[in-house]
Amino acid sequence: MKEELRKLLEIQDVDSRIDRVQAEMDEIPRERMIHERELEGQKREFERETGKLEGIRDESRKAEESRQVTEQRLAEFKNKLLEMKTNEAYRAMLEQIKFAEKMISDLDSRIIELMYEEEDAEAELEDARKVWERNRKRFEKRQEILDGQLEILKVNMKDLQAERKDIAAGMERRLLDKYQQLRSTGKGLVVVGLIKGNCGGCLTGIPPQTAVEISQGSTFICPICGRFVVWTEDSSLAEAR
């Protein structure tokens, strides 16, 4: 194999490793975002439970205040009852007393219900707080690990880029440009082996004479996919028929 093609294969190998390192580096921010969204959701759940408890306590406070006001009014109604001068006024005052007593009874029932609701809400809030706090600590530890991994990947990337630069030094510019052009199309491997007499990229059949020349180190570009076809350890000529 010609020296230029050998170097091109080496560059392709380095580029494959660079791609893997870059993929790992790109995955770190995505993983962080997933953890952040999960943690934010748990925080919102904690805030929702906090709001729920505050709402119950607010309703309970208002129910207590309403009961106190109604008790005062009931006492006033009972005092005025003795002052009623007509049967009609007496009956009207009795209705007001009955209504106030009914309201107090309803308020007592609701206050008891709110007491149980508050206990349940406090327990749910505590559960939500524990989940949020536990996962927040886990997230912080995971962030430290990801930061360390990212630093290692950056060092690896720098070393690989330096290795690539050393290999490419002195190579023919036209060959490198062609290689980079093919890589930019997203075809994957640009330099492929001759596999059973076919292009290892698109599997197009290579003329037997050309295949022999490739096995002897000649440079060949597949007319279909544009890849460099070379002789590698896994290469083979077309099988005899």
C-alpha positions as CSV (number, residue, x, y, z in Angstrom):
1,M,0.0,0.0,0.0
2,K,1.2,3.5,-0.9
3,E,2.4,5.6,2.0
4,E,-0.2,8.2,1.4
5,L,-3.0,5.7,1.6
6,R,-1.5,4.2,4.7
7,K,-1.5,7.6,6.3
8,L,-5.1,8.2,5.1
9,L,-6.1,5.0,6.9
10,E,-4.4,6.1,10.0
11,I,-6.1,9.5,9.8
12,Q,-9.5,7.7,9.4
13,D,-8.8,5.6,12.5
14,V,-7.9,8.8,14.5
15,D,-11.0,10.5,13.1
16,S,-13.2,7.6,14.2
17,R,-11.7,7.9,17.7
18,I,-12.3,11.6,17.6
19,D,-15.9,11.1,16.6
20,R,-16.4,8.7,19.6
21,V,-14.8,11.1,22.0
22,Q,-16.9,14.0,20.6
23,A,-20.1,11.9,20.9
24,E,-19.3,11.3,24.6
25,M,-18.6,15.0,25.1
26,D,-21.9,15.9,23.4
27,E,-23.8,13.3,25.6
28,I,-22.7,15.0,28.8
29,P,-24.7,18.2,28.4
30,R,-27.7,16.1,27.3
31,E,-27.4,13.9,30.4
32,R,-27.2,17.1,32.6
33,M,-30.3,18.5,30.9
34,I,-32.2,15.2,31.6
35,H,-31.2,15.3,35.3
36,E,-32.0,19.0,35.6
37,R,-35.4,18.6,34.1
38,E,-36.1,15.6,36.4
39,L,-34.9,17.6,39.4
40,E,-37.0,20.6,38.4
41,G,-40.0,18.4,38.1
42,Q,-39.5,17.2,41.7
43,K,-39.0,20.7,42.9
44,R,-42.3,21.7,41.3
45,E,-44.0,18.8,43.0
46,F,-42.6,20.0,46.3
47,E,-43.8,23.5,45.6
48,R,-47.2,22.1,44.6
49,E,-47.5,20.2,47.9
50,T,-46.4,23.3,49.7
51,G,-49.1,25.3,48.1
52,K,-51.6,22.6,48.8
53,L,-50.7,22.6,52.5
54,E,-50.8,26.4,52.7
55,G,-54.2,26.4,51.0
56,I,-55.6,23.9,53.6
57,R,-54.2,25.9,56.4
58,D,-55.6,29.1,55.0
59,E,-59.0,27.6,54.6
60,S,-58.8,26.2,58.2
61,R,-57.9,29.6,59.5
62,K,-60.8,31.2,57.7
63,A,-63.2,28.5,59.0
64,E,-62.1,29.2,62.6
65,E,-62.6,32.9,62.1
66,S,-66.0,32.3,60.6
67,R,-66.9,30.1,63.5
68,Q,-65.9,32.7,66.0
69,V,-67.9,35.4,64.2
70,T,-71.0,33.1,64.0
71,E,-70.7,32.2,67.7
72,Q,-70.7,35.9,68.5
73,R,-73.7,36.5,66.3
74,L,-75.5,33.4,67.9
75,A,-74.9,34.9,71.4
76,E,-76.4,38.2,70.2
77,F,-79.4,36.5,68.7
78,K,-80.1,34.6,71.9
79,N,-79.8,37.9,73.9
80,K,-82.2,39.6,71.6
81,L,-84.7,36.7,71.7
82,L,-86.0,37.8,75.0
83,E,-86.5,41.3,73.7
84,M,-88.8,40.3,70.9
85,K,-92.3,41.8,71.4
86,T,-94.3,39.9,68.7
87,N,-94.6,36.2,67.9
88,E,-93.6,36.9,64.3
89,A,-90.4,38.7,65.5
90,Y,-89.7,35.9,68.0
91,R,-90.1,33.2,65.3
92,A,-87.8,35.1,62.9
93,M,-85.2,35.3,65.6
94,L,-85.5,31.6,66.3
95,E,-84.9,31.0,62.6
96,Q,-81.7,33.1,62.7
97,I,-80.6,31.2,65.8
98,K,-81.3,27.9,64.1
99,F,-79.4,29.0,61.0
100,A,-76.4,30.1,63.1
101,E,-76.3,26.8,65.0
102,K,-76.4,24.9,61.7
103,M,-73.6,27.0,60.3
104,I,-71.5,26.4,63.4
105,S,-72.2,22.6,63.1
106,D,-71.1,22.6,59.5
107,L,-68.1,24.7,60.3
108,D,-67.1,22.2,63.0
109,S,-67.4,19.3,60.6
110,R,-65.3,21.1,58.0
111,I,-62.6,22.1,60.5
112,I,-62.3,18.5,61.6
113,E,-62.0,17.5,57.9
114,L,-59.4,20.1,57.3
115,M,-57.4,18.8,60.3
116,Y,-57.1,15.4,58.6
117,E,-56.4,17.0,55.3
118,E,-53.6,19.0,56.8
119,E,-52.1,15.9,58.4
120,D,-52.1,14.1,55.0
121,A,-50.8,17.2,53.2
122,E,-47.9,17.5,55.7
123,A,-47.0,13.9,55.1
124,E,-47.1,14.3,51.3
125,L,-45.1,17.5,51.6
126,E,-42.4,15.7,53.7
127,D,-42.3,12.8,51.1
128,A,-41.9,15.3,48.3
129,R,-39.2,17.2,50.2
130,K,-37.2,14.0,50.8
131,V,-37.4,12.9,47.2
132,W,-36.3,16.3,46.0
133,E,-33.5,16.6,48.5
134,R,-32.3,13.1,47.9
135,N,-32.2,13.5,44.2
136,R,-30.7,16.9,44.4
137,K,-27.7,15.5,46.3
138,R,-27.4,12.6,43.8
139,F,-27.5,15.2,41.0
140,E,-24.7,17.2,42.5
141,K,-22.5,14.1,42.9
142,R,-23.3,13.1,39.3
143,Q,-22.4,16.6,38.1
144,E,-19.0,16.2,39.8
145,I,-18.5,12.9,38.0
146,L,-19.6,14.4,34.6
147,D,-17.3,17.4,35.1
148,G,-14.4,15.0,35.7
149,Q,-15.3,12.9,32.7
150,L,-15.5,16.0,30.5
151,E,-12.0,17.1,31.5
152,I,-10.6,13.7,30.7
153,L,-12.4,13.7,27.3
154,K,-11.0,17.2,26.5
155,V,-7.5,16.0,27.2
156,N,-8.1,12.9,25.0
157,M,-9.5,15.1,22.2
158,K,-6.5,17.4,22.4
159,D,-4.1,14.4,22.1
160,L,-6.1,12.9,19.2
161,Q,-6.1,16.2,17.3
162,A,-2.3,16.5,17.8
163,E,-1.9,12.9,16.6
164,R,-4.0,13.6,13.5
165,K,-2.0,16.8,12.8
166,D,1.3,14.8,13.0
167,I,0.0,12.1,10.5
168,A,-1.4,14.7,8.1
169,A,1.9,16.7,8.1
170,G,3.4,16.5,4.6
171,M,0.5,14.6,3.0
172,E,-0.8,15.7,-0.4
173,R,-3.3,18.5,0.1
174,R,-5.6,17.2,-2.7
175,L,-5.9,13.8,-1.1
176,L,-6.7,15.3,2.3
177,D,-9.3,17.6,0.8
178,K,-10.9,14.7,-1.1
179,Y,-11.0,12.7,2.1
180,Q,-12.5,15.5,4.1
181,Q,-15.1,16.2,1.4
182,L,-16.3,12.6,1.5
183,R,-16.4,12.6,5.3
184,S,-18.5,15.8,5.3
185,T,-21.2,13.9,3.3
186,G,-21.8,11.6,6.2
187,K,-21.0,8.4,4.4
188,G,-19.1,7.0,7.3
189,L,-15.8,5.4,6.4
190,V,-14.1,7.1,3.5
191,V,-11.2,4.6,3.1
192,V,-12.6,1.1,2.7
193,G,-11.2,-2.3,1.9
194,L,-11.7,-4.4,-1.2
195,I,-14.0,-7.2,0.0
196,K,-14.5,-10.2,-2.3
197,G,-13.7,-8.0,-5.3
198,N,-16.2,-5.4,-4.3
199,C,-16.0,-1.8,-2.8
200,G,-16.2,-2.2,0.9
201,G,-18.5,0.9,1.1
202,C,-21.2,0.4,-1.5
203,L,-20.4,-3.2,-2.6
204,T,-20.0,-2.2,-6.2
205,G,-18.1,-4.8,-8.1
206,I,-14.5,-3.9,-9.1
207,P,-13.0,-5.1,-12.4
208,P,-10.7,-8.0,-11.7
209,Q,-7.6,-6.3,-13.2
210,T,-8.3,-3.2,-11.1
211,A,-8.8,-5.4,-8.0
212,V,-5.4,-6.9,-8.6
213,E,-3.8,-3.4,-9.0
214,I,-5.5,-2.4,-5.7
215,S,-4.0,-5.5,-4.0
216,Q,-0.6,-4.3,-5.3
217,G,-1.0,-0.9,-3.6
218,S,-2.6,1.2,-6.4
219,T,-4.9,4.1,-5.5
220,F,-8.5,3.6,-6.6
221,I,-11.6,5.7,-6.1
222,C,-15.0,3.9,-6.4
223,P,-16.9,5.5,-9.3
224,I,-20.2,4.9,-7.6
225,C,-19.7,6.1,-4.0
226,G,-16.4,8.0,-4.4
227,R,-14.6,6.2,-1.5
228,F,-11.0,5.2,-1.6
229,V,-10.7,1.5,-2.0
230,V,-7.5,-0.1,-0.6
231,W,-6.1,-3.5,0.2
232,T,-6.4,-4.3,3.9
233,E,-5.9,-7.3,6.1
234,D,-9.6,-8.3,5.5
235,S,-9.5,-7.7,1.8
236,S,-9.9,-10.4,-0.8
237,L,-10.3,-10.7,-4.6
238,A,-13.5,-11.8,-6.2
239,E,-14.3,-15.5,-5.6
240,A,-13.8,-17.8,-8.5
241,R,-17.0,-19.0,-10.2
